[in-house]
């Protein structure tokens, strides 16, 4: 798949994820955005819409990982980052297939598998994003985007730590999860836009047909 199409998959997947996710706050106001994780919206009346976001995220992660691996120099960091994104994409599918148990800790097989999917999604995603961001700093084609990518990924990593601490200390971390989602969506959309624009700039100009009329 070309970088142009890859970029479109990343952009569409992340925009779909964010639009549906924030729409759930209006459609299912019974869940507190401070306490409830985003996964809780799957359990509401419009849960089927929320379920689609996991698969959109998975597709975007695969596209971003392969797109970055194909456009950056092949190094150990890039290989590890690509593998991390593929693991995160699998985690997103698992989390989407198995709804969570809410409220409280996982109690059913579905809840435990959902928790496993979340553990396979967010930490590898942020870790891979950080490695990709560091690799982009060394590539002149990504130089203009690298500072923003590094800021988004580092900021999301710090908020993820806050979310984990909040869950252990307060019993909830929904507010922090939303911040992580916004920062990582910005990271992914930045990557998708760069892949799309770089591919568009690299397209050769097609000459207009000439007429040999006498």
C-alpha positions in Angstrom: 0.0 0.0 0.0 1.3 3.4 -0.9 2.3 6.0 1.7 -0.6 8.1 0.4 -3.2 5.4 1.1 -1.5 4.5 4.4 -1.7 8.0 5.6 -5.4 8.1 4.7 -6.1 4.9 6.7 -4.3 6.4 9.7 -6.2 9.7 9.5 -9.6 8.1 9.0 -9.1 5.6 11.7 -8.1 8.1 14.3 -10.8 10.7 13.3 -13.4 7.9 13.5 -12.2 6.8 16.9 -12.2 10.3 18.4 -15.5 11.4 16.8 -17.4 8.3 18.0 -15.7 8.4 21.4 -16.6 12.0 22.2 -20.1 11.5 20.8 -20.6 8.7 23.4 -20.3 11.4 26.1 -23.5 12.9 24.8 -25.3 9.7 23.8 -24.5 7.9 27.0 -24.2 10.6 29.8 -24.8 8.0 32.5 -21.0 7.3 32.5 -18.8 9.8 34.3 -16.0 11.1 32.1 -13.9 11.5 35.2 -14.3 8.0 36.6 -15.4 5.7 33.7 -12.9 4.5 31.2 -13.8 4.8 27.5 -14.5 1.1 27.3 -17.5 1.5 29.5 -19.4 3.1 26.6 -19.6 -0.3 24.9 -22.0 -1.4 27.6 -24.5 1.4 26.9 -27.4 1.6 24.4 -25.0 2.8 21.6 -22.3 0.4 22.5 -22.1 -1.1 19.0 -20.8 2.3 17.7 -18.1 2.4 20.4 -17.0 -1.2 19.5 -16.2 -0.1 15.9 -13.6 2.3 17.3 -11.3 -0.6 18.5 -11.1 -1.9 15.0 -10.6 1.5 13.5 -7.7 2.0 16.0 -6.2 -1.4 15.1 -6.2 -0.6 11.4 -4.7 2.9 12.0 -1.9 1.3 14.2 -1.0 -1.2 11.5 -1.0 1.5 8.8 1.1 3.9 10.9 3.6 1.2 11.9 4.1 -0.1 8.4 4.1 3.4 6.9 6.7 4.7 9.3 8.8 1.6 9.0 8.8 2.1 5.2 9.7 5.8 5.3 12.3 5.8 8.0 15.8 4.3 7.8 15.7 0.6 8.8 17.3 0.6 12.3 16.8 -1.5 15.4 14.7 1.3 17.0 12.4 1.3 14.0 12.0 -2.5 13.9 11.2 -2.6 17.6 8.7 0.3 17.2 7.0 -1.4 14.3 6.6 -4.6 16.3 5.2 -2.6 19.3 2.6 -1.1 17.0 1.6 -4.5 15.6 1.2 -5.8 19.2 -0.9 -2.7 20.1 -3.1 -3.4 17.0 -3.7 -7.0 18.2 -4.5 -5.7 21.7 -7.0 -3.3 20.3 -8.8 -6.1 18.5 -8.9 -8.2 21.6 -10.3 -5.3 23.7 -12.9 -4.7 21.0 -14.0 -8.4 20.9 -14.4 -8.7 24.6 -16.4 -6.1 26.6 -15.1 -4.9 30.0 -16.7 -5.5 33.4 -17.9 -2.3 34.8 -17.7 -1.1 37.5 -14.9 -2.7 39.5 -12.1 -5.1 38.6 -12.5 -7.8 35.9 -14.8 -10.6 37.1 -15.6 -12.5 33.9 -13.5 -14.1 31.2 -14.6 -11.3 28.8 -13.6 -8.7 31.4 -10.2 -10.3 31.9 -9.5 -10.6 28.2 -10.6 -6.9 27.7 -8.1 -5.9 30.4 -5.4 -8.0 28.6 -6.3 -6.2 25.4 -5.9 -2.8 27.0 -2.5 -3.8 28.5 -1.4 -4.9 25.1 -2.6 -1.7 23.4 -1.6 1.4 25.4 1.9 0.6 26.7 3.3 -0.8 23.4 1.6 2.0 21.5 3.2 4.7 23.5 6.5 2.9 23.6 6.5 2.5 19.9 5.5 6.1 19.3 8.4 7.3 21.4 10.9 5.1 19.5 9.4 6.3 16.1 9.6 9.9 17.3 13.3 9.5 18.3 14.0 7.9 14.9 12.2 10.7 13.1 14.6 13.3 14.6 17.4 11.7 12.6 15.7 11.8 9.3 15.6 15.1 7.4 12.3 14.2 5.7 10.6 14.0 9.2 12.6 16.8 10.8 9.8 19.4 10.7 7.4 16.9 12.4 9.8 15.3 14.8 9.5 17.8 17.6 5.7 17.6 17.7 5.8 13.8 17.5 8.2 13.7 20.4 6.2 16.1 22.5 2.9 14.2 21.9 4.4 10.8 22.7 6.4 12.0 25.8 3.4 13.9 27.1 1.1 10.8 26.6 3.6 8.6 28.4 3.6 10.9 31.5 -0.2 11.0 31.5 -0.3 7.2 31.3 1.8 7.0 34.4 -0.6 9.4 36.1 -3.5 7.3 35.0 -2.0 4.1 36.5 -1.2 5.9 39.7 -4.7 7.3 39.9 -6.3 3.9 39.4 -4.3 2.5 42.3 -4.8 5.5 44.5 -8.3 6.6 43.7 -9.8 3.6 42.0 -10.4 5.5 38.7 -8.5 7.2 35.9 -11.0 7.9 33.2 -10.0 11.6 33.0 -6.3 10.7 32.3 -7.2 8.0 29.8 -9.0 10.7 27.8 -6.0 13.0 27.8 -3.8 10.1 26.6 -6.2 9.4 23.8 -6.2 13.0 22.6 -2.4 13.2 22.7 -1.9 10.0 20.9 -4.6 10.8 18.3 -2.7 14.0 17.6 0.5 12.0 17.2 -1.2 9.5 14.8 -2.9 12.2 12.7 0.4 14.1 12.4 2.0 10.9 11.1 -0.9 10.2 8.7 -0.8 13.8 7.3 3.0 13.6 6.8 2.7 10.2 5.0 -0.1 11.5 2.8 1.6 14.8 2.0 5.0 13.3 1.3 3.5 10.8 -1.1 1.5 13.6 -2.9 4.7 15.7 -3.3 6.6 12.8 -4.7 4.0 12.1 -7.5 5.5 13.1 -10.8 3.8 15.7 -12.8 1.9 14.1 -15.7 2.5 16.1 -19.0 -0.6 17.2 -20.8 -1.3 15.4 -24.1 -0.1 17.3 -27.1 -1.8 17.6 -30.4 -0.1 16.9 -33.7 -2.7 18.7 -35.7 -1.4 20.1 -39.0 
